[in-house]
Structure formats: structure tokens, C-alpha cells
């Protein structure tokens, strides 16, 4: 039996990838991930906000003219370069010590920095680049067309500027999810990651203030991703990497049956340790052996929704059947 697969045109020994997180900012931990069976690692994202924070912290100013006047731009560029160099130095070390693909990840809010950072990742010889482009359309002035235009502009620019494979990591805040996913796949990108784990908001009733809820996913969160992978995998012209809520080998199998090319894990590693990767791979192999599958392609997408099938009817049939049995 063989768990090898291809994702973004890259050869993976396993479809199980470690998603972008704090664990993938440590090369020693990434070496452990490879030993435990990870097919690839996605480096912790470079967040433009963090670079801006570093600039303010190191210059002790908020506005450019507060203390430094015209020299602010030079100082800010120097601080940003220093902050980025530490990140890219880590990536270069990872490339030296790992034999599995190393995928970069960036999250920006200013248009010009998408291009600047993407080129830096390519210079570090990353095998591919994941664009963390989850957009929360909280401004009432932002329309669905504005969101789509932002995605299109960034993707088109980067495709012309870098030669490494590009994937897009998205959130669930789309007015027309199916249409948007399909259109993204037609833009020449090599993959889409479904979905970004959004930091949720909670309220501290004692302090009477907003706070962040737990950022780790739960096993129950797998179902939304599973639904959309099954609905879209045969309607898209690029790979799908399934993310959020994957904790067990059975979860991995489900995502592959739905049509995912790879499966990303993060929260289960934080909760159960890096060696969980070994359990996931062994469980996948055991299931394949039991079912008589020799390789991933023998069953990947077996339960995805065919393009000609009315998905809403298929989903509702199961829904109505479930309630018919208890009414």
C-alpha cells in the first residue's frame, strides 16, 4: 500500500500536512514532524500586522513624524527587514534539514506587500506558497464584488511575479461560496485550502470586555469543511487541502473520500503531540488495507458530488430521511 500523493505539483509521501502554526516556526519540531510522517509542512505565516508592530515597538513611535521625521521610512524598512530576515533564516534552515516540501505562508493587508513578501519566499527556495487570504467583510461599505476584486488582483499579480506554486487559504465569508471557489480555481492557482480557522470572539462578563475564544478547532468543526470539499472537489480545476477539525485517521479518510488532495492538521498536534502524525498515518494505512486499496487515488473523491448532480437535493434527501425516522 502506498500513501504517496501529489499536492500543488509536489510529491508527498503522505497526504497529511502540518498547517501553518506556531509549531512550524521551530525547525527542530519540523524535523520531528517529518520523522512522524508529515507529508509537508507549512511555515507559520508572516503577518504584515506583526511587522508593523515590530516597527512601532522598536522605534517607540506611532506616527512617522513623531520623533524621526523624514528618516522614519528608512528606519521602518530596516526594522521590517530585520524582522523578516529572522523568519526567512528559519526557512532556509528548514530547507537544509528537511526532505519533505516546505511551504511558505503570508497574510497581508496592503497590496504591495503581498508581492514583496511572496518574492522573498521564492528567494528562500520554498517549494510553494500559501496565501492566507481570509477576509472578514465587516465594513458595511464592502460588497461581495469588492472582496472578489481583491482576491483577483492579488492572485493575478503574484502569478505573474513568482514561479513557485500558489495556493489560497480562505475563510467561509463568501456570499456565493460555490461560485467563488470555482472561479478561484480557474485563475491559475494550484490549490485552495478550506478553511481558515477564524479566531472567535467571546465576552468576559466580569470584566465586561470582549476577548478571544479558544483558537484551537474542535472535532465537531470538521463537518462544514467536509461538506464543501464533497460539494466542490469535482467542480474545481485545482487541488483542495482540507483543514479544521481533523483529529483522527478516520477524519483523514473522510476528507480524502470527499475529494481532498491533502489534509492539514494543527489543533490535534497541540492537544495530543507531534507523534499524533504517526497515529494518523498508521490509521490511514490500516483502513486502506482493510478496504483493499493500494493507493490514495483508488478512493480519493469516491464520495464527492458529481458536477451534474444537484447537491442540494442529495443533501436534503439525507436530512429529510433522518428526521422522517424520528417523526
C-alpha positions, -999 to +999 in steps of 0.1 A: +000+000+000+011+035-009+001+068+007+021+089-017+002+117-034+007+150-052-003+184-039+005+216-057+025+195-081+047+184-053+054+148-044+042+140-009+049+107+010+017+113+029-014+134+022-012+146+059+003+181+061+011+202+091-007+235+087+007+269+094+010+274+132+035+282+159+048+247+158+061+253+123+082+282+134+106+258+151+129+238+128+136+211+155+098+205+157+095+203+120+122+176+119+101+157+144+071+161+121+089+147+092+101+117+113+065+112+125+052+110+089+042+145+078+039+148+040+048+185+041+049+215+065+035+249+060+056+275+078+040+298+103+025+328+085+043+361+081+016+386+092+020+421+080+004+433+112+033+417+132+059+435+110+041+468+117+040+460+154+077+453+154+084+487+137+064+506+163+079+486+192+115+492+180+111+528+171+088+536+200+066+558+177+031+556+164+032+582+136+061+586+112+067+623+121+066+619+159+103+616+165+121+608+133+107+629+106+119+620+071+142+593+084+112+572+096+109+554+062+145+543+063+142+532+100+110+513+094+124+495+064+154+484+084+133+471+113+110+453+088+139+437+070+154+425+103+121+410+114+116+393+081+152+380+079+148+361+112+118+343+096+135+336+063+166+324+080+145+298+098+130+288+064+165+283+049+175+261+078+143+241+074+151+236+037+185+223+047+173+199+073+141+186+058+135+164+028+097+169+027+083+200+009+084+233+029+056+257+020+056+293+029+026+313+042+018+350+042-010+372+054-010+409+043-035+437+042-016+461+019-015+452-018+022+460-024+035+437+005+018+406-009+042+409-038+072+419-017+068+391+007+060+365-020+092+372-038+112+368-005+097+334+000+106+323-035+142+336-029+143+313+001+135+284-022+102+275-006+085+247-026+052+266-027+034+295-012+001+295+007-017+329+006-037+333+038-065+355+024-094+350+048-112+383+046-139+393+072-162+417+054-172+436+085-173+470+068-208+478+056-192+496+026-175+464+014-195+445-012-191+409-024-177+424-056-151+443-036-140+410-020-138+391-053-119+420-068-093+419-040-087+382-045-084+386-083-059+415-081-036+398-057-037+364-074-031+378-109-002+399-097+015+371-078+010+346-106+030+369-129+057+376-104+066+343-088+072+309-104+065+286-073+031+270-070+005+292-052-024+281-031-051+302-014-063+297+022-097+311+025-124+317+051-161+309+049-173+345+045-185+345+009-219+355-004-217+328-031-193+302-018-196+276-047-192+302-074-163+319-057-144+287-051-148+276-087-137+310-100-106+309-078-097+276-092-099+290-127-074+317-120-043+295-125-036+288-088-026+253-079-046+248-047-073+261-023-073+254+015-107+250+031-108+267+056-090+292+077-097+288+114-111+321+124-104+334+159-138+336+176-150+363+199-162+358+234-172+382+262-158+384+297-189+392+318-169+400+349-146+425+332-173+434+307-150+433+277-145+414+245-119+387+244-108+359+221-123+325+224-101+293+221-083+294+188-080+256+186-105+238+165-128+210+178-136+177+162-171+189+155-159+216+132-149+191+106-184+189+091-185+223+074-152+216+056-163+181+047-195+194+032-177+219+009-149+196-001-175+170-012-196+196-030-167+213-049-139+188-054-151+177-089-160+213-099-126+229-094-095+230-115-070+229-086-061+208-056-081+211-024-064+209+010-089+202+038-084+219+071-102+224+105-114+198+129-092+169+117-082+148+148-083+111+138-073+088+110-110+084+103-112+122+097-084+120+072-101+092+053-133+112+052-116+142+037-099+121+011-131+103+002-148+137-002-121+146-027-094+165-008-059+161-022-043+167+012-054+172+047-040+198+071-037+192+109-028+217+136-050+216+167-047+178+172-009+183+174-012+209+200-036+188+221-021+154+215+015+159+204+035+157+172+036+119+174-002+121+165+010+122+129+023+087+132-011+075+145-029+093+116-007+077+090-009+042+106-047+045+108-049+056+072-028+026+061-049+002+083-081+015+067-067+011+032-056-024+039-090-034+053-107-019+023-082-033-003-070+000-016-034+000-029-030+038-031-048+071-025-061+076-060-081+044-057-106+060-034-099+098-034-131+116-043-152+085-043-179+103-023-176+137-038-207+152-055-207+147-093-208+180-114-242+171-129-258+161-096-280+186-077-261+187-045-289+204-026-312+175-034-286+150-023-280+167+010-317+173+017-325+137+009-303+126+038-316+154+060-353+145+054-346+108+058-330+114+092-360+134+105-385+110+089-373+083+111-380+101+143-412+119+134 
